[in-house]
Amino acid sequence: MTKKIISTLFALLLFTSLARVTSAQSRDGEEDNQNKRVNQTGAAFCERISDRLLQAKERVTERVGRIEDSRSERKDRRDSRWEEYLSKREERRTTRNTNLEEHFFKLEERAQTDSEKQAVLNFITAVREAIEARRLAFDQANTNFRNGVQTALDERNAAIEAATQARVAAFDAAVQKAKTDCTGGVDPKTVRENLVSDTKAATEAFKAAVKGVRSEFESSFESLKSEKKTALDEARETFQSTIEAAKDALKQAFGETTDESED
């Protein structure tokens, strides 16, 4: 009976030992397979770096192309609107001149005495000069604004282009470093993490640069708007004061008021 129990215990111990050995071997096999998969993944990552660089450059090139097309289209629309504005402005001024000459003709017909005729002539001269001065001031203000906006746009686009090129260069450098690390035996996992970190830093730097450029453009645009408004307001005030003085002189001869509207 005792021998039977000892035999049974020995069999159990042997089975347990074998099970442990088998389990350990299984775990070792799984770890080996996992390491192989990691190594294979790392090796594949290193092999794909050049492809990733090429794909990234292609995406950037496509994006830059779309941006350039969009800029060109917007410029064409601005130029078209400007030409339309100039055309309509000349039409308004032609109509205004025709109406004004009719008004002047009626004033001349009403002038009977030499003093009245001279007052009408002085009035007509003052009004014509005031209108011409106002138009020149308006044209200059609008042209300065348009040219200023175009300059600000050109500077913004150039700055964004520089930021884009800096981003591409940083990405290029990060990929080249990753390739060097891969061939230098650096752990592929570390190489991947460094590449992700470097490209993310390049992207964040690009976003910050673009944000600053856009903020600067908006500031320049608001400044240009303010300058234009100031110039137009000053031209209006000068025009009104000149017309009021001409009216006062005319009233002394006719005892009537005139009303000259703005172009």
C-alpha positions as CSV (number, residue, x, y, z in Angstrom):
1,M,0.0,0.0,0.0
2,T,2.8,2.4,0.9
3,K,4.7,1.6,-2.3
4,K,1.5,2.3,-4.3
5,I,1.1,5.7,-2.6
6,I,4.7,6.6,-3.2
7,S,4.4,5.6,-6.9
8,T,1.3,7.7,-7.3
9,L,3.0,10.8,-5.6
10,F,6.1,10.3,-7.8
11,A,3.9,10.2,-10.9
12,L,2.1,13.4,-9.9
13,L,5.4,15.2,-9.2
14,L,6.8,14.1,-12.5
15,F,3.6,15.2,-14.3
16,T,3.7,18.6,-12.6
17,S,7.4,19.1,-13.4
18,L,6.8,18.3,-17.0
19,A,3.8,20.6,-17.1
20,R,5.9,23.4,-15.7
21,V,8.6,22.8,-18.2
22,T,6.1,22.7,-21.1
23,S,4.5,25.9,-19.8
24,A,7.9,27.6,-19.5
25,Q,8.8,26.5,-23.0
26,S,5.5,27.8,-24.3
27,R,6.0,31.2,-22.6
28,D,9.5,31.3,-24.0
29,G,8.1,30.5,-27.4
30,E,5.5,33.2,-27.2
31,E,8.1,35.8,-26.1
32,D,10.3,34.7,-28.9
33,N,7.5,35.1,-31.4
34,Q,6.6,38.5,-29.9
35,N,10.2,39.6,-30.2
36,K,10.3,38.4,-33.7
37,R,7.1,40.3,-34.5
38,V,8.5,43.5,-32.9
39,N,11.8,43.1,-34.7
40,Q,9.9,42.5,-38.0
41,T,7.7,45.5,-37.4
42,G,10.7,47.6,-36.5
43,A,12.6,46.4,-39.6
44,A,9.5,47.1,-41.8
45,F,9.2,50.6,-40.3
46,C,12.8,51.3,-41.1
47,E,12.4,50.1,-44.6
48,R,9.3,52.2,-45.1
49,I,10.9,55.5,-44.0
50,S,11.9,56.5,-47.5
51,D,8.4,55.7,-48.8
52,R,6.9,57.8,-45.9
53,L,9.1,60.7,-46.9
54,L,8.1,60.5,-50.5
55,Q,4.4,60.3,-49.6
56,A,4.7,63.3,-47.2
57,K,6.4,65.4,-49.9
58,E,3.7,64.5,-52.4
59,R,1.0,65.5,-50.0
60,V,2.7,68.8,-49.3
61,T,3.2,69.4,-53.0
62,E,-0.5,68.7,-53.7
63,R,-1.5,71.1,-50.9
64,V,0.8,73.8,-52.1
65,G,-0.7,73.4,-55.5
66,R,-4.2,73.8,-54.3
67,I,-3.2,76.9,-52.2
68,E,-1.6,78.5,-55.3
69,D,-4.7,77.8,-57.4
70,S,-6.9,79.3,-54.7
71,R,-4.7,82.4,-54.4
72,S,-4.8,82.8,-58.2
73,E,-8.5,82.5,-58.3
74,R,-9.0,85.0,-55.4
75,K,-6.6,87.5,-57.1
76,D,-8.5,87.2,-60.4
77,R,-11.8,87.9,-58.5
78,R,-10.2,90.9,-56.8
79,D,-8.9,92.3,-60.1
80,S,-12.3,91.7,-61.7
81,R,-14.1,93.5,-58.9
82,W,-11.7,96.4,-59.1
83,E,-12.1,96.8,-62.9
84,E,-15.9,96.7,-62.4
85,Y,-15.7,99.3,-59.7
86,L,-13.6,101.6,-61.9
87,S,-16.0,101.2,-64.8
88,K,-19.1,102.0,-62.6
89,R,-17.2,104.9,-61.0
90,E,-16.6,106.4,-64.4
91,E,-20.3,105.9,-65.4
92,R,-21.4,107.7,-62.2
93,R,-19.0,110.5,-62.7
94,T,-20.1,111.0,-66.3
95,T,-23.7,111.1,-65.2
96,R,-22.8,113.5,-62.4
97,N,-20.9,115.8,-64.7
98,T,-23.8,115.9,-67.1
99,N,-26.3,116.8,-64.4
100,L,-23.8,119.4,-62.9
101,E,-23.3,121.1,-66.3
102,E,-27.1,121.4,-66.7
103,H,-27.3,123.0,-63.2
104,F,-24.5,125.4,-64.0
105,F,-26.2,126.3,-67.3
106,K,-29.4,127.2,-65.4
107,L,-27.5,129.3,-63.0
108,E,-25.8,131.2,-65.8
109,E,-29.2,131.8,-67.4
110,R,-30.5,133.4,-64.2
111,A,-27.5,135.7,-63.8
112,Q,-28.5,139.1,-65.1
113,T,-26.1,141.6,-63.6
114,D,-22.3,141.6,-63.8
115,S,-22.0,140.8,-60.1
116,E,-24.4,137.8,-60.5
117,K,-22.5,136.6,-63.5
118,Q,-19.2,136.8,-61.7
119,A,-20.7,135.1,-58.7
120,V,-22.0,132.2,-60.9
121,L,-18.6,131.9,-62.6
122,N,-16.8,131.9,-59.2
123,F,-19.2,129.3,-57.9
124,I,-18.9,127.1,-60.9
125,T,-15.1,127.3,-60.7
126,A,-15.0,126.5,-57.0
127,V,-17.4,123.6,-57.4
128,R,-15.5,122.0,-60.3
129,E,-12.2,122.4,-58.4
130,A,-13.7,121.0,-55.2
131,I,-15.2,118.0,-57.0
132,E,-11.9,117.3,-58.9
133,A,-9.9,117.6,-55.7
134,R,-12.3,115.2,-53.8
135,R,-12.2,112.7,-56.7
136,L,-8.4,112.7,-56.7
137,A,-8.3,112.3,-52.9
138,F,-10.9,109.4,-53.1
139,D,-9.0,107.7,-56.0
140,Q,-5.7,108.0,-54.1
141,A,-7.2,106.7,-50.9
142,N,-8.8,103.7,-52.7
143,T,-5.6,103.0,-54.7
144,N,-3.4,103.2,-51.6
145,F,-5.7,100.8,-49.8
146,R,-5.8,98.3,-52.6
147,N,-2.0,98.4,-53.1
148,G,-1.5,98.2,-49.4
149,V,-3.7,95.1,-49.1
150,Q,-2.0,93.5,-52.1
151,T,1.4,94.1,-50.4
152,A,0.2,92.7,-47.2
153,L,-1.2,89.6,-49.0
154,D,2.1,89.1,-50.8
155,E,4.0,89.3,-47.5
156,R,1.6,86.9,-45.9
157,N,1.8,84.4,-48.7
158,A,5.6,84.7,-48.7
159,A,5.8,84.1,-45.0
160,I,3.4,81.1,-45.2
161,E,5.5,79.7,-48.0
162,A,8.7,80.1,-45.9
163,A,6.9,78.4,-43.0
164,T,5.9,75.6,-45.3
165,Q,9.4,75.1,-46.6
166,A,10.7,75.1,-43.0
167,R,8.2,72.4,-42.1
168,V,9.3,70.3,-45.0
169,A,12.9,70.8,-44.2
170,A,12.3,69.8,-40.5
171,F,10.4,66.7,-41.6
172,D,13.2,65.9,-44.0
173,A,15.8,66.2,-41.3
174,A,13.6,64.0,-38.9
175,V,13.3,61.3,-41.5
176,Q,17.0,61.4,-42.4
177,K,17.8,61.1,-38.6
178,A,15.5,58.1,-38.4
179,K,17.1,56.4,-41.3
180,T,20.6,57.0,-39.8
181,D,19.4,55.6,-36.4
182,C,17.9,52.6,-38.1
183,T,21.2,51.7,-39.8
184,G,23.0,52.6,-36.6
185,G,21.2,49.9,-34.7
186,V,19.0,52.1,-32.6
187,D,15.9,50.3,-31.3
188,P,13.2,50.7,-34.0
189,K,10.6,51.6,-31.3
190,T,12.8,54.5,-30.2
191,V,13.4,55.5,-33.8
192,R,9.6,55.6,-34.4
193,E,8.9,57.6,-31.2
194,N,11.6,60.1,-32.1
195,L,10.3,60.5,-35.6
196,V,6.8,61.1,-34.4
197,S,8.0,63.6,-31.8
198,D,10.1,65.5,-34.3
199,T,7.5,65.7,-37.0
200,K,4.9,66.8,-34.5
201,A,7.2,69.5,-33.3
202,A,7.6,70.7,-36.9
203,T,3.9,70.7,-37.4
204,E,3.3,72.7,-34.2
205,A,6.0,75.2,-35.2
206,F,4.3,75.6,-38.6
207,K,0.9,76.2,-37.1
208,A,2.4,78.8,-34.7
209,A,4.1,80.6,-37.6
210,V,1.0,80.6,-39.7
211,K,-1.1,81.9,-36.8
212,G,1.4,84.8,-36.3
213,V,1.4,85.6,-40.0
214,R,-2.3,85.8,-40.2
215,S,-2.5,87.9,-37.1
216,E,0.0,90.3,-38.6
217,F,-2.0,90.5,-41.8
218,E,-5.2,91.2,-40.0
219,S,-3.5,94.0,-38.1
220,S,-2.1,95.5,-41.3
221,F,-5.5,95.2,-42.9
222,E,-7.3,97.0,-40.1
223,S,-4.6,99.7,-40.2
224,L,-5.1,100.2,-43.9
225,K,-8.9,100.5,-43.4
226,S,-8.4,103.1,-40.8
227,E,-6.0,105.1,-43.0
228,K,-8.5,104.9,-45.9
229,K,-11.3,106.1,-43.7
230,T,-9.3,109.0,-42.4
231,A,-8.3,110.1,-45.9
232,L,-11.9,109.9,-47.2
233,D,-13.3,111.8,-44.2
234,E,-10.7,114.5,-44.6
235,A,-11.6,114.8,-48.3
236,R,-15.3,115.0,-47.5
237,E,-14.7,117.7,-44.9
238,T,-12.5,119.8,-47.3
239,F,-15.1,119.4,-50.0
240,Q,-18.0,120.5,-47.8
241,S,-16.2,123.5,-46.4
242,T,-15.3,124.6,-50.0
243,I,-18.8,124.2,-51.2
244,E,-20.3,126.0,-48.2
245,A,-17.9,129.0,-48.9
246,A,-18.9,129.0,-52.6
247,K,-22.6,128.9,-51.6
248,D,-22.3,131.8,-49.2
249,A,-20.7,133.9,-52.0
250,L,-23.5,132.9,-54.4
251,K,-26.2,133.7,-52.0
252,Q,-25.1,137.2,-51.8
253,A,-25.9,137.6,-55.4
254,F,-29.0,135.4,-55.7
255,G,-30.2,135.0,-52.1
256,E,-30.6,131.2,-52.7
257,T,-28.9,128.0,-51.6
258,T,-27.5,125.2,-53.8
259,D,-27.1,121.6,-52.9
260,E,-24.1,119.7,-54.4
261,S,-24.3,115.9,-53.6
262,E,-21.2,113.7,-53.2
263,D,-19.9,111.5,-56.0
